[in-house]
Amino acid sequence: MRSPARPPGHRAPCGALTRKKQPCRALSEPGRQRCRFHGGQSTGPKTPEGRARIAEAQRRRWAAWRATKKAQEDG
Ligand SMILES: [Zn+2]
């Protein structure tokens, strides 16, 4: 584990250094170490299972979008 155990939903001060070289005073996102400004974004699924899952989810989203678009064109 990269971080010490914390209760779920715990919001600690972020503490990342700002451009003023001051510790960030925002609270971290629940269950995370840094605030929403400093946490960075996910770089996406890493495992084959995760990649397959997101691919399937996107297929469903596109299928739903195409269905609504076609309904509008037909209407
Ligand atoms: Zn921060």
N, CA, C, O and the ligand as a Tripos MOL2 file, in Angstrom:
@<TRIPOS>MOLECULE
protein
  301   299    76     0     0
PROTEIN
NO_CHARGES

@<TRIPOS>ATOM
      1 N           0.8370   -1.2000    0.0000 N.3       1 MET1
      2 CA          0.0000    0.0000    0.0000 C.3       1 MET1
      3 C           0.8690    1.2450    0.0000 C.2       1 MET1
      4 O           1.9030    1.3040    0.6650 O.2       1 MET1
      5 N           0.4290    2.2320   -0.7550 N.am      2 ARG2
      6 CA          1.1940    3.4630   -0.8510 C.3       2 ARG2
      7 C           0.8630    4.4100    0.2920 C.2       2 ARG2
      8 O           1.6650    5.2830    0.6230 O.2       2 ARG2
      9 N          -0.3110    4.2490    0.9020 N.am      3 SER3
     10 CA         -0.7500    5.2020    1.9010 C.3       3 SER3
     11 C          -1.1460    4.4700    3.1690 C.2       3 SER3
     12 O          -1.5360    3.3030    3.1190 O.2       3 SER3
     13 N          -1.0490    5.1460    4.3060 N.am      4 PRO4
     14 CA         -1.5170    4.5280    5.5480 C.3       4 PRO4
     15 C          -3.0190    4.3440    5.5240 C.2       4 PRO4
     16 O          -3.7300    5.0240    4.7840 O.2       4 PRO4
     17 N          -3.4960    3.4170    6.3420 N.am      5 ALA5
     18 CA         -4.9300    3.1280    6.3640 C.3       5 ALA5
     19 C          -5.6910    4.3470    6.8600 C.2       5 ALA5
     20 O          -5.2930    4.9890    7.8330 O.2       5 ALA5
     21 N          -6.7850    4.6590    6.1860 N.am      6 ARG6
     22 CA         -7.6520    5.7530    6.6030 C.3       6 ARG6
     23 C          -9.0940    5.2670    6.5270 C.2       6 ARG6
     24 O          -9.4200    4.3780    5.7400 O.2       6 ARG6
     25 N          -9.9510    5.8560    7.3490 N.am      7 PRO7
     26 CA        -11.3660    5.4840    7.2450 C.3       7 PRO7
     27 C         -11.9120    5.9000    5.8870 C.2       7 PRO7
     28 O         -11.5010    6.9280    5.3500 O.2       7 PRO7
     29 N         -12.8330    5.1200    5.3190 N.am      8 PRO8
     30 CA        -13.4130    5.4820    4.0210 C.3       8 PRO8
     31 C         -14.0750    6.8500    4.0800 C.2       8 PRO8
     32 O         -14.7730    7.1660    5.0430 O.2       8 PRO8
     33 N         -13.8590    7.6480    3.0680 N.am      9 GLY9
     34 CA        -14.4680    8.9600    3.0410 C.3       9 GLY9
     35 C         -13.7180   10.0170    3.8140 C.2       9 GLY9
     36 O         -14.1520   11.1670    3.8900 O.2       9 GLY9
     37 N         -12.5890    9.6340    4.3910 N.am     10 HIS10
     38 CA        -11.8070   10.6030    5.1580 C.3      10 HIS10
     39 C         -11.2460   11.6720    4.2360 C.2      10 HIS10
     40 O         -10.7680   11.3690    3.1430 O.2      10 HIS10
     41 N         -11.3040   12.9320    4.6800 N.am     11 ARG11
     42 CA        -10.7890   14.0340    3.8570 C.3      11 ARG11
     43 C          -9.7010   14.7560    4.6360 C.2      11 ARG11
     44 O          -9.9860   15.5680    5.5160 O.2      11 ARG11
     45 N          -8.4630   14.4550    4.3080 N.am     12 ALA12
     46 CA         -7.3380   15.0980    4.9540 C.3      12 ALA12
     47 C          -6.9630   16.3480    4.1760 C.2      12 ALA12
     48 O          -7.3040   16.4680    2.9990 O.2      12 ALA12
     49 N          -6.2590   17.2890    4.8210 N.am     13 PRO13
     50 CA         -5.7460   18.4190    4.0360 C.3      13 PRO13
     51 C          -4.8380   17.9200    2.9150 C.2      13 PRO13
     52 O          -4.0930   16.9520    3.0700 O.2      13 PRO13
     53 N          -4.9300   18.6170    1.7790 N.am     14 CYS14
     54 CA         -4.1750   18.1750    0.6000 C.3      14 CYS14
     55 C          -2.6740   18.2660    0.8650 C.2      14 CYS14
     56 O          -1.9740   17.2550    0.7970 O.2      14 CYS14
     57 N          -2.1760   19.4540    1.1620 N.am     15 GLY15
     58 CA         -0.7740   19.5920    1.5360 C.3      15 GLY15
     59 C           0.1950   19.6760    0.3760 C.2      15 GLY15
     60 O           1.3970   19.8300    0.5950 O.2      15 GLY15
     61 N          -0.2900   19.5780   -0.8560 N.am     16 ALA16
     62 CA          0.6090   19.7550   -2.0020 C.3      16 ALA16
     63 C           1.1390   21.1860   -2.0080 C.2      16 ALA16
     64 O           0.4280   22.1040   -1.5980 O.2      16 ALA16
     65 N           2.3520   21.3890   -2.4580 N.am     17 LEU17
     66 CA          2.9010   22.7390   -2.5090 C.3      17 LEU17
     67 C           2.2810   23.5050   -3.6730 C.2      17 LEU17
     68 O           2.2250   23.0210   -4.8040 O.2      17 LEU17
     69 N           1.8180   24.7140   -3.3620 N.am     18 THR18
     70 CA          1.2430   25.5540   -4.3990 C.3      18 THR18
     71 C           2.3500   26.3290   -5.0950 C.2      18 THR18
     72 O           3.5280   26.1840   -4.7710 O.2      18 THR18
     73 N           1.9570   27.1490   -6.0500 N.am     19 ARG19
     74 CA          2.9530   27.9510   -6.7580 C.3      19 ARG19
     75 C           3.5780   29.0040   -5.8450 C.2      19 ARG19
     76 O           4.6520   29.5320   -6.1340 O.2      19 ARG19
     77 N           2.8880   29.3040   -4.7330 N.am     20 LYS20
     78 CA          3.4810   30.2130   -3.7430 C.3      20 LYS20
     79 C           4.3610   29.4670   -2.7640 C.2      20 LYS20
     80 O           4.8470   30.0540   -1.7980 O.2      20 LYS20
     81 N           4.5740   28.1860   -2.9950 N.am     21 LYS21
     82 CA          5.3640   27.3320   -2.1040 C.3      21 LYS21
     83 C           4.7140   27.1950   -0.7330 C.2      21 LYS21
     84 O           5.3800   26.9490    0.2730 O.2      21 LYS21
     85 N           3.3900   27.3600   -0.7230 N.am     22 GLN22
     86 CA          2.6260   27.1460    0.4980 C.3      22 GLN22
     87 C           1.9070   25.8150    0.3760 C.2      22 GLN22
     88 O           1.5220   25.4190   -0.7250 O.2      22 GLN22
     89 N           1.7180   25.1100    1.5020 N.am     23 PRO23
     90 CA          0.9310   23.8720    1.4070 C.3      23 PRO23
     91 C          -0.4990   24.1630    1.0010 C.2      23 PRO23
     92 O          -1.1220   25.0870    1.5230 O.2      23 PRO23
     93 N          -1.0190   23.3800    0.0760 N.am     24 CYS24
     94 CA         -2.3990   23.5390   -0.3580 C.3      24 CYS24
     95 C          -3.3080   23.3000    0.8390 C.2      24 CYS24
     96 O          -3.0970   22.3550    1.6000 O.2      24 CYS24
     97 N          -4.3190   24.1480    1.0120 N.am     25 ARG25
     98 CA         -5.2000   24.0540    2.1790 C.3      25 ARG25
     99 C          -6.5240   23.3980    1.8430 C.2      25 ARG25
    100 O          -7.3680   23.2200    2.7210 O.2      25 ARG25
    101 N          -6.7140   23.0440    0.6050 N.am     26 ALA26
    102 CA         -7.9690   22.3590    0.2570 C.3      26 ALA26
    103 C          -7.9790   20.9630    0.8600 C.2      26 ALA26
    104 O          -6.9260   20.3760    1.1120 O.2      26 ALA26
    105 N          -9.1740   20.4390    1.0890 N.am     27 LEU27
    106 CA         -9.2900   19.0760    1.5950 C.3      27 LEU27
    107 C          -9.1630   18.0910    0.4490 C.2      27 LEU27
    108 O          -9.5960   18.3600   -0.6710 O.2      27 LEU27
    109 N          -8.5630   16.9490    0.7440 N.am     28 SER28
    110 CA         -8.4140   15.9180   -0.2770 C.3      28 SER28
    111 C          -9.7780   15.3590   -0.6540 C.2      28 SER28
    112 O         -10.7530   15.5070    0.0830 O.2      28 SER28
    113 N          -9.8290   14.7240   -1.7990 N.am     29 GLU29
    114 CA        -11.0250   14.0020   -2.1890 C.3      29 GLU29
    115 C         -11.1930   12.8150   -1.2460 C.2      29 GLU29
    116 O         -10.1990   12.2700   -0.7670 O.2      29 GLU29
    117 N         -12.4400   12.4010   -0.9670 N.am     30 PRO30
    118 CA        -12.6470   11.2690   -0.0490 C.3      30 PRO30
    119 C         -11.8640   10.0370   -0.4960 C.2      30 PRO30
    120 O         -11.9550    9.6120   -1.6480 O.2      30 PRO30
    121 N         -11.1020    9.4790    0.4220 N.am     31 GLY31
    122 CA        -10.3390    8.2810    0.1240 C.3      31 GLY31
    123 C          -9.0610    8.5410   -0.6460 C.2      31 GLY31
    124 O          -8.3820    7.6010   -1.0590 O.2      31 GLY31
    125 N          -8.7250    9.8100   -0.8450 N.am     32 ARG32
    126 CA         -7.5160   10.1350   -1.6030 C.3      32 ARG32
    127 C          -6.6010   11.0360   -0.7870 C.2      32 ARG32
    128 O          -6.9720   11.5400    0.2730 O.2      32 ARG32
    129 N          -5.3970   11.2210   -1.3120 N.am     33 GLN33
    130 CA         -4.4010   11.9760   -0.5830 C.3      33 GLN33
    131 C          -4.3860   13.4490   -0.9670 C.2      33 GLN33
    132 O          -3.9730   14.2900   -0.1690 O.2      33 GLN33
    133 N          -4.8300   13.7720   -2.1730 N.am     34 ARG34
    134 CA         -4.7080   15.1320   -2.6640 C.3      34 ARG34
    135 C          -6.0800   15.6900   -3.0370 C.2      34 ARG34
    136 O          -7.0330   14.9400   -3.2480 O.2      34 ARG34
    137 N          -6.1640   17.0240   -3.1140 N.am     35 CYS35
    138 CA         -7.4220   17.6640   -3.4560 C.3      35 CYS35
    139 C          -7.7160   17.4840   -4.9390 C.2      35 CYS35
    140 O          -6.9250   16.8960   -5.6770 O.2      35 CYS35
    141 N          -8.8810   18.0060   -5.3690 N.am     36 ARG36
    142 CA         -9.2620   17.7920   -6.7660 C.3      36 ARG36
    143 C          -8.3780   18.5740   -7.7140 C.2      36 ARG36
    144 O          -8.3630   18.2900   -8.9110 O.2      36 ARG36
    145 N          -7.6440   19.5490   -7.2130 N.am     37 PHE37
    146 CA         -6.7520   20.2940   -8.0960 C.3      37 PHE37
    147 C          -5.4370   19.5560   -8.2880 C.2      37 PHE37
    148 O          -4.8210   19.6320   -9.3510 O.2      37 PHE37
    149 N          -5.0150   18.8460   -7.2580 N.am     38 HIS38
    150 CA         -3.6710   18.2760   -7.2760 C.3      38 HIS38
    151 C          -3.6450   16.7680   -7.4620 C.2      38 HIS38
    152 O          -2.5660   16.1800   -7.5450 O.2      38 HIS38
    153 N          -4.7930   16.1370   -7.5280 N.am     39 GLY39
    154 CA         -4.8100   14.6740   -7.5740 C.3      39 GLY39
    155 C          -4.4270   14.0900   -8.9150 C.2      39 GLY39
    156 O          -4.0120   12.9330   -8.9920 O.2      39 GLY39
    157 N          -4.5590   14.8690   -9.9700 N.am     40 GLY40
    158 CA         -4.3190   14.3000  -11.2890 C.3      40 GLY40
    159 C          -5.4800   13.4310  -11.7100 C.2      40 GLY40
    160 O          -6.3800   13.1470  -10.9200 O.2      40 GLY40
    161 N          -5.4540   13.0160  -12.9510 N.am     41 GLN41
    162 CA         -6.5530   12.2300  -13.4850 C.3      41 GLN41
    163 C          -6.1030   10.8070  -13.7280 C.2      41 GLN41
    164 O          -4.9140   10.5190  -13.8670 O.2      41 GLN41
    165 N          -7.0850    9.9280  -13.7750 N.am     42 SER42
    166 CA         -6.8010    8.5400  -14.0900 C.3      42 SER42
    167 C          -6.2020    8.4300  -15.4770 C.2      42 SER42
    168 O          -6.5950    9.1540  -16.3920 O.2      42 SER42
    169 N          -5.2460    7.5180  -15.6340 N.am     43 THR43
    170 CA         -4.6700    7.2910  -16.9590 C.3      43 THR43
    171 C          -5.3380    6.1170  -17.6460 C.2      43 THR43
    172 O          -4.8570    5.6370  -18.6730 O.2      43 THR43
    173 N          -6.4520    5.6490  -17.0820 N.am     44 GLY44
    174 CA         -7.2330    4.6360  -17.7600 C.3      44 GLY44
    175 C          -6.9600    3.2400  -17.2360 C.2      44 GLY44
    176 O          -6.0410    3.0300  -16.4440 O.2      44 GLY44
    177 N          -7.7670    2.2880  -17.6840 N.am     45 PRO45
    178 CA         -7.6430    0.9180  -17.2040 C.3      45 PRO45
    179 C          -6.3320    0.2790  -17.6580 C.2      45 PRO45
    180 O          -5.8570    0.5280  -18.7660 O.2      45 PRO45
    181 N          -5.7640   -0.5370  -16.7960 N.am     46 LYS46
    182 CA         -4.4750   -1.1490  -17.0690 C.3      46 LYS46
    183 C          -4.5960   -2.6230  -17.4430 C.2      46 LYS46
    184 O          -3.8400   -3.1300  -18.2710 O.2      46 LYS46
    185 N          -5.5480   -3.2950  -16.8250 N.am     47 THR47
    186 CA         -5.6490   -4.7380  -17.0270 C.3      47 THR47
    187 C          -6.4810   -5.0460  -18.2600 C.2      47 THR47
    188 O          -7.3180   -4.2310  -18.6470 O.2      47 THR47
    189 N          -6.2770   -6.1940  -18.8880 N.am     48 PRO48
    190 CA         -7.1290   -6.5800  -20.0370 C.3      48 PRO48
    191 C          -8.6010   -6.5770  -19.6740 C.2      48 PRO48
    192 O          -9.4430   -6.1850  -20.4830 O.2      48 PRO48
    193 N          -8.9230   -7.0210  -18.4340 N.am     49 GLU49
    194 CA        -10.3250   -7.0360  -18.0200 C.3      49 GLU49
    195 C         -10.8830   -5.6130  -17.9750 C.2      49 GLU49
    196 O         -11.9870   -5.3460  -18.4500 O.2      49 GLU49
    197 N         -10.0960   -4.7130  -17.3940 N.am     50 GLY50
    198 CA        -10.5470   -3.3280  -17.2960 C.3      50 GLY50
    199 C         -10.7110   -2.6940  -18.6610 C.2      50 GLY50
    200 O         -11.6670   -1.9520  -18.8870 O.2      50 GLY50
    201 N          -9.7920   -2.9760  -19.5790 N.am     51 ARG51
    202 CA         -9.8790   -2.4040  -20.9170 C.3      51 ARG51
    203 C         -11.1000   -2.9520  -21.6500 C.2      51 ARG51
    204 O         -11.7970   -2.2140  -22.3460 O.2      51 ARG51
    205 N         -11.3540   -4.2480  -21.4890 N.am     52 ALA52
    206 CA        -12.5230   -4.8460  -22.1330 C.3      52 ALA52
    207 C         -13.7950   -4.2370  -21.5650 C.2      52 ALA52
    208 O         -14.7640   -4.0020  -22.2880 O.2      52 ALA52
    209 N         -13.7790   -3.9830  -20.2450 N.am     53 ARG53
    210 CA        -14.9800   -3.4400  -19.6100 C.3      53 ARG53
    211 C         -15.2860   -2.0420  -20.1500 C.2      53 ARG53
    212 O         -16.4340   -1.7360  -20.4700 O.2      53 ARG53
    213 N         -14.2510   -1.1900  -20.2520 N.am     54 ILE54
    214 CA        -14.5050    0.1720  -20.7250 C.3      54 ILE54
    215 C         -14.8680    0.1660  -22.2010 C.2      54 ILE54
    216 O         -15.6690    0.9890  -22.6420 O.2      54 ILE54
    217 N         -14.2860   -0.7600  -22.9770 N.am     55 ALA55
    218 CA        -14.6340   -0.8460  -24.3950 C.3      55 ALA55
    219 C         -16.1010   -1.2100  -24.5710 C.2      55 ALA55
    220 O         -16.7990   -0.6420  -25.4110 O.2      55 ALA55
    221 N         -16.5610   -2.1670  -23.7650 N.am     56 GLU56
    222 CA        -17.9650   -2.5670  -23.8420 C.3      56 GLU56
    223 C         -18.8750   -1.4160  -23.4220 C.2      56 GLU56
    224 O         -19.9150   -1.1800  -24.0350 O.2      56 GLU56
    225 N         -18.4710   -0.7010  -22.3650 N.am     57 ALA57
    226 CA        -19.2780    0.4280  -21.8980 C.3      57 ALA57
    227 C         -19.3860    1.4910  -22.9840 C.2      57 ALA57
    228 O         -20.4560    2.0630  -23.1950 O.2      57 ALA57
    229 N         -18.2800    1.7520  -23.6720 N.am     58 GLN58
    230 CA        -18.3110    2.7590  -24.7320 C.3      58 GLN58
    231 C         -19.1650    2.2970  -25.9060 C.2      58 GLN58
    232 O         -19.8820    3.1000  -26.5040 O.2      58 GLN58
    233 N         -19.0940    1.0140  -26.2390 N.am     59 ARG59
    234 CA        -19.9600    0.5060  -27.3030 C.3      59 ARG59
    235 C         -21.4260    0.7700  -26.9700 C.2      59 ARG59
    236 O         -22.2090    1.1990  -27.8170 O.2      59 ARG59
    237 N         -21.7740    0.5000  -25.7070 N.am     60 ARG60
    238 CA        -23.1640    0.7180  -25.3070 C.3      60 ARG60
    239 C         -23.5280    2.1970  -25.4090 C.2      60 ARG60
    240 O         -24.6200    2.5400  -25.8610 O.2      60 ARG60
    241 N         -22.6160    3.0680  -24.9910 N.am     61 ARG61
    242 CA        -22.9050    4.5040  -25.0520 C.3      61 ARG61
    243 C         -23.1250    4.9420  -26.4900 C.2      61 ARG61
    244 O         -24.0550    5.6940  -26.7830 O.2      61 ARG61
    245 N         -22.2630    4.4690  -27.3870 N.am     62 TRP62
    246 CA        -22.4040    4.8580  -28.7890 C.3      62 TRP62
    247 C         -23.6850    4.2880  -29.3810 C.2      62 TRP62
    248 O         -24.3620    4.9620  -30.1570 O.2      62 TRP62
    249 N         -24.0200    3.0700  -29.0260 N.am     63 ALA63
    250 CA        -25.2420    2.4680  -29.5450 C.3      63 ALA63
    251 C         -26.4560    3.2810  -29.0960 C.2      63 ALA63
    252 O         -27.3700    3.5320  -29.8810 O.2      63 ALA63
    253 N         -26.4560    3.6880  -27.8340 N.am     64 ALA64
    254 CA        -27.5590    4.4870  -27.3180 C.3      64 ALA64
    255 C         -27.6100    5.8390  -28.0340 C.2      64 ALA64
    256 O         -28.6890    6.3310  -28.3640 O.2      64 ALA64
    257 N         -26.4540    6.4290  -28.2690 N.am     65 TRP65
    258 CA        -26.4140    7.7290  -28.9340 C.3      65 TRP65
    259 C         -26.9290    7.6160  -30.3630 C.2      65 TRP65
    260 O         -27.6920    8.4600  -30.8340 O.2      65 TRP65
    261 N         -26.4910    6.5400  -31.0530 N.am     66 ARG66
    262 CA        -26.9590    6.3530  -32.4340 C.3      66 ARG66
    263 C         -28.4710    6.1520  -32.4730 C.2      66 ARG66
    264 O         -29.1470    6.6330  -33.3820 O.2      66 ARG66
    265 N         -28.9980    5.4350  -31.4730 N.am     67 ALA67
    266 CA        -30.4430    5.1870  -31.4330 C.3      67 ALA67
    267 C         -31.1880    6.5110  -31.2780 C.2      67 ALA67
    268 O         -32.1970    6.7260  -31.9490 O.2      67 ALA67
    269 N         -30.7100    7.4020  -30.4050 N.am     68 THR68
    270 CA        -31.4050    8.6800  -30.2190 C.3      68 THR68
    271 C         -31.2710    9.5360  -31.4720 C.2      68 THR68
    272 O         -32.2190   10.2180  -31.8620 O.2      68 THR68
    273 N         -30.1080    9.5060  -32.1010 N.am     69 LYS69
    274 CA        -29.8950   10.3220  -33.2940 C.3      69 LYS69
    275 C         -30.8070    9.8520  -34.4200 C.2      69 LYS69
    276 O         -31.4110   10.6610  -35.1250 O.2      69 LYS69
    277 N         -30.9000    8.5290  -34.5820 N.am     70 LYS70
    278 CA        -31.7570    7.9860  -35.6360 C.3      70 LYS70
    279 C         -33.2190    8.3340  -35.3670 C.2      70 LYS70
    280 O         -33.9740    8.6480  -36.2870 O.2      70 LYS70
    281 N         -33.6050    8.2730  -34.0960 N.am     71 ALA71
    282 CA        -34.9850    8.6060  -33.7310 C.3      71 ALA71
    283 C         -35.2930   10.0620  -34.1010 C.2      71 ALA71
    284 O         -36.3900   10.3730  -34.5650 O.2      71 ALA71
    285 N         -34.3160   10.9470  -33.8920 N.am     72 GLN72
    286 CA        -34.5130   12.3540  -34.2420 C.3      72 GLN72
    287 C         -34.6400   12.5230  -35.7560 C.2      72 GLN72
    288 O         -35.4750   13.2880  -36.2400 O.2      72 GLN72
    289 N         -33.8030   11.8010  -36.4910 N.am     73 GLU73
    290 CA        -33.8380   11.9290  -37.9530 C.3      73 GLU73
    291 C         -35.1490   11.3790  -38.5310 C.2      73 GLU73
    292 O         -35.7080   11.9260  -39.4820 O.2      73 GLU73
    293 N         -35.6190   10.2810  -37.9280 N.am     74 ASP74
    294 CA        -36.8550    9.6850  -38.4000 C.3      74 ASP74
    295 C         -38.0680   10.5670  -38.0460 C.2      74 ASP74
    296 O         -39.0520   10.6470  -38.7810 O.2      74 ASP74
    297 N         -37.9390   11.2300  -36.8650 N.am     75 GLY75
    298 CA        -39.0770   11.9890  -36.3810 C.3      75 GLY75
    299 C         -39.3890   13.1540  -37.3050 C.2      75 GLY75
    300 O         -40.3270   13.9100  -37.0500 O.2      75 GLY75
    301 ZN         -4.3000   20.5790   -3.3310 Zn       76 ZN76
@<TRIPOS>BOND
     1     1     2 1
     2     2     3 1
     3     3     4 2
     4     3     5 am
     5     5     6 1
     6     6     7 1
     7     7     8 2
     8     7     9 am
     9     9    10 1
    10    10    11 1
    11    11    12 2
    12    11    13 am
    13    13    14 1
    14    14    15 1
    15    15    16 2
    16    15    17 am
    17    17    18 1
    18    18    19 1
    19    19    20 2
    20    19    21 am
    21    21    22 1
    22    22    23 1
    23    23    24 2
    24    23    25 am
    25    25    26 1
    26    26    27 1
    27    27    28 2
    28    27    29 am
    29    29    30 1
    30    30    31 1
    31    31    32 2
    32    31    33 am
    33    33    34 1
    34    34    35 1
    35    35    36 2
    36    35    37 am
    37    37    38 1
    38    38    39 1
    39    39    40 2
    40    39    41 am
    41    41    42 1
    42    42    43 1
    43    43    44 2
    44    43    45 am
    45    45    46 1
    46    46    47 1
    47    47    48 2
    48    47    49 am
    49    49    50 1
    50    50    51 1
    51    51    52 2
    52    51    53 am
    53    53    54 1
    54    54    55 1
    55    55    56 2
    56    55    57 am
    57    57    58 1
    58    58    59 1
    59    59    60 2
    60    59    61 am
    61    61    62 1
    62    62    63 1
    63    63    64 2
    64    63    65 am
    65    65    66 1
    66    66    67 1
    67    67    68 2
    68    67    69 am
    69    69    70 1
    70    70    71 1
    71    71    72 2
    72    71    73 am
    73    73    74 1
    74    74    75 1
    75    75    76 2
    76    75    77 am
    77    77    78 1
    78    78    79 1
    79    79    80 2
    80    79    81 am
    81    81    82 1
    82    82    83 1
    83    83    84 2
    84    83    85 am
    85    85    86 1
    86    86    87 1
    87    87    88 2
    88    87    89 am
    89    89    90 1
    90    90    91 1
    91    91    92 2
    92    91    93 am
    93    93    94 1
    94    94    95 1
    95    95    96 2
    96    95    97 am
    97    97    98 1
    98    98    99 1
    99    99   100 2
   100    99   101 am
   101   101   102 1
   102   102   103 1
   103   103   104 2
   104   103   105 am
   105   105   106 1
   106   106   107 1
   107   107   108 2
   108   107   109 am
   109   109   110 1
   110   110   111 1
   111   111   112 2
   112   111   113 am
   113   113   114 1
   114   114   115 1
   115   115   116 2
   116   115   117 am
   117   117   118 1
   118   118   119 1
   119   119   120 2
   120   119   121 am
   121   121   122 1
   122   122   123 1
   123   123   124 2
   124   123   125 am
   125   125   126 1
   126   126   127 1
   127   127   128 2
   128   127   129 am
   129   129   130 1
   130   130   131 1
   131   131   132 2
   132   131   133 am
   133   133   134 1
   134   134   135 1
   135   135   136 2
   136   135   137 am
   137   137   138 1
   138   138   139 1
   139   139   140 2
   140   139   141 am
   141   141   142 1
   142   142   143 1
   143   143   144 2
   144   143   145 am
   145   145   146 1
   146   146   147 1
   147   147   148 2
   148   147   149 am
   149   149   150 1
   150   150   151 1
   151   151   152 2
   152   151   153 am
   153   153   154 1
   154   154   155 1
   155   155   156 2
   156   155   157 am
   157   157   158 1
   158   158   159 1
   159   159   160 2
   160   159   161 am
   161   161   162 1
   162   162   163 1
   163   163   164 2
   164   163   165 am
   165   165   166 1
   166   166   167 1
   167   167   168 2
   168   167   169 am
   169   169   170 1
   170   170   171 1
   171   171   172 2
   172   171   173 am
   173   173   174 1
   174   174   175 1
   175   175   176 2
   176   175   177 am
   177   177   178 1
   178   178   179 1
   179   179   180 2
   180   179   181 am
   181   181   182 1
   182   182   183 1
   183   183   184 2
   184   183   185 am
   185   185   186 1
   186   186   187 1
   187   187   188 2
   188   187   189 am
   189   189   190 1
   190   190   191 1
   191   191   192 2
   192   191   193 am
   193   193   194 1
   194   194   195 1
   195   195   196 2
   196   195   197 am
   197   197   198 1
   198   198   199 1
   199   199   200 2
   200   199   201 am
   201   201   202 1
   202   202   203 1
   203   203   204 2
   204   203   205 am
   205   205   206 1
   206   206   207 1
   207   207   208 2
   208   207   209 am
   209   209   210 1
   210   210   211 1
   211   211   212 2
   212   211   213 am
   213   213   214 1
   214   214   215 1
   215   215   216 2
   216   215   217 am
   217   217   218 1
   218   218   219 1
   219   219   220 2
   220   219   221 am
   221   221   222 1
   222   222   223 1
   223   223   224 2
   224   223   225 am
   225   225   226 1
   226   226   227 1
   227   227   228 2
   228   227   229 am
   229   229   230 1
   230   230   231 1
   231   231   232 2
   232   231   233 am
   233   233   234 1
   234   234   235 1
   235   235   236 2
   236   235   237 am
   237   237   238 1
   238   238   239 1
   239   239   240 2
   240   239   241 am
   241   241   242 1
   242   242   243 1
   243   243   244 2
   244   243   245 am
   245   245   246 1
   246   246   247 1
   247   247   248 2
   248   247   249 am
   249   249   250 1
   250   250   251 1
   251   251   252 2
   252   251   253 am
   253   253   254 1
   254   254   255 1
   255   255   256 2
   256   255   257 am
   257   257   258 1
   258   258   259 1
   259   259   260 2
   260   259   261 am
   261   261   262 1
   262   262   263 1
   263   263   264 2
   264   263   265 am
   265   265   266 1
   266   266   267 1
   267   267   268 2
   268   267   269 am
   269   269   270 1
   270   270   271 1
   271   271   272 2
   272   271   273 am
   273   273   274 1
   274   274   275 1
   275   275   276 2
   276   275   277 am
   277   277   278 1
   278   278   279 1
   279   279   280 2
   280   279   281 am
   281   281   282 1
   282   282   283 1
   283   283   284 2
   284   283   285 am
   285   285   286 1
   286   286   287 1
   287   287   288 2
   288   287   289 am
   289   289   290 1
   290   290   291 1
   291   291   292 2
   292   291   293 am
   293   293   294 1
   294   294   295 1
   295   295   296 2
   296   295   297 am
   297   297   298 1
   298   298   299 1
   299   299   300 2
@<TRIPOS>SUBSTRUCTURE
     1 MET1         2 RESIDUE 1 A MET
     2 ARG2         6 RESIDUE 1 A ARG
     3 SER3        10 RESIDUE 1 A SER
     4 PRO4        14 RESIDUE 1 A PRO
     5 ALA5        18 RESIDUE 1 A ALA
     6 ARG6        22 RESIDUE 1 A ARG
     7 PRO7        26 RESIDUE 1 A PRO
     8 PRO8        30 RESIDUE 1 A PRO
     9 GLY9        34 RESIDUE 1 A GLY
    10 HIS10       38 RESIDUE 1 A HIS
    11 ARG11       42 RESIDUE 1 A ARG
    12 ALA12       46 RESIDUE 1 A ALA
    13 PRO13       50 RESIDUE 1 A PRO
    14 CYS14       54 RESIDUE 1 A CYS
    15 GLY15       58 RESIDUE 1 A GLY
    16 ALA16       62 RESIDUE 1 A ALA
    17 LEU17       66 RESIDUE 1 A LEU
    18 THR18       70 RESIDUE 1 A THR
    19 ARG19       74 RESIDUE 1 A ARG
    20 LYS20       78 RESIDUE 1 A LYS
    21 LYS21       82 RESIDUE 1 A LYS
    22 GLN22       86 RESIDUE 1 A GLN
    23 PRO23       90 RESIDUE 1 A PRO
    24 CYS24       94 RESIDUE 1 A CYS
    25 ARG25       98 RESIDUE 1 A ARG
    26 ALA26      102 RESIDUE 1 A ALA
    27 LEU27      106 RESIDUE 1 A LEU
    28 SER28      110 RESIDUE 1 A SER
    29 GLU29      114 RESIDUE 1 A GLU
    30 PRO30      118 RESIDUE 1 A PRO
    31 GLY31      122 RESIDUE 1 A GLY
    32 ARG32      126 RESIDUE 1 A ARG
    33 GLN33      130 RESIDUE 1 A GLN
    34 ARG34      134 RESIDUE 1 A ARG
    35 CYS35      138 RESIDUE 1 A CYS
    36 ARG36      142 RESIDUE 1 A ARG
    37 PHE37      146 RESIDUE 1 A PHE
    38 HIS38      150 RESIDUE 1 A HIS
    39 GLY39      154 RESIDUE 1 A GLY
    40 GLY40      158 RESIDUE 1 A GLY
    41 GLN41      162 RESIDUE 1 A GLN
    42 SER42      166 RESIDUE 1 A SER
    43 THR43      170 RESIDUE 1 A THR
    44 GLY44      174 RESIDUE 1 A GLY
    45 PRO45      178 RESIDUE 1 A PRO
    46 LYS46      182 RESIDUE 1 A LYS
    47 THR47      186 RESIDUE 1 A THR
    48 PRO48      190 RESIDUE 1 A PRO
    49 GLU49      194 RESIDUE 1 A GLU
    50 GLY50      198 RESIDUE 1 A GLY
    51 ARG51      202 RESIDUE 1 A ARG
    52 ALA52      206 RESIDUE 1 A ALA
    53 ARG53      210 RESIDUE 1 A ARG
    54 ILE54      214 RESIDUE 1 A ILE
    55 ALA55      218 RESIDUE 1 A ALA
    56 GLU56      222 RESIDUE 1 A GLU
    57 ALA57      226 RESIDUE 1 A ALA
    58 GLN58      230 RESIDUE 1 A GLN
    59 ARG59      234 RESIDUE 1 A ARG
    60 ARG60      238 RESIDUE 1 A ARG
    61 ARG61      242 RESIDUE 1 A ARG
    62 TRP62      246 RESIDUE 1 A TRP
    63 ALA63      250 RESIDUE 1 A ALA
    64 ALA64      254 RESIDUE 1 A ALA
    65 TRP65      258 RESIDUE 1 A TRP
    66 ARG66      262 RESIDUE 1 A ARG
    67 ALA67      266 RESIDUE 1 A ALA
    68 THR68      270 RESIDUE 1 A THR
    69 LYS69      274 RESIDUE 1 A LYS
    70 LYS70      278 RESIDUE 1 A LYS
    71 ALA71      282 RESIDUE 1 A ALA
    72 GLN72      286 RESIDUE 1 A GLN
    73 GLU73      290 RESIDUE 1 A GLU
    74 ASP74      294 RESIDUE 1 A ASP
    75 GLY75      298 RESIDUE 1 A GLY
    76 ZN76       301 GROUP 0 **** ****
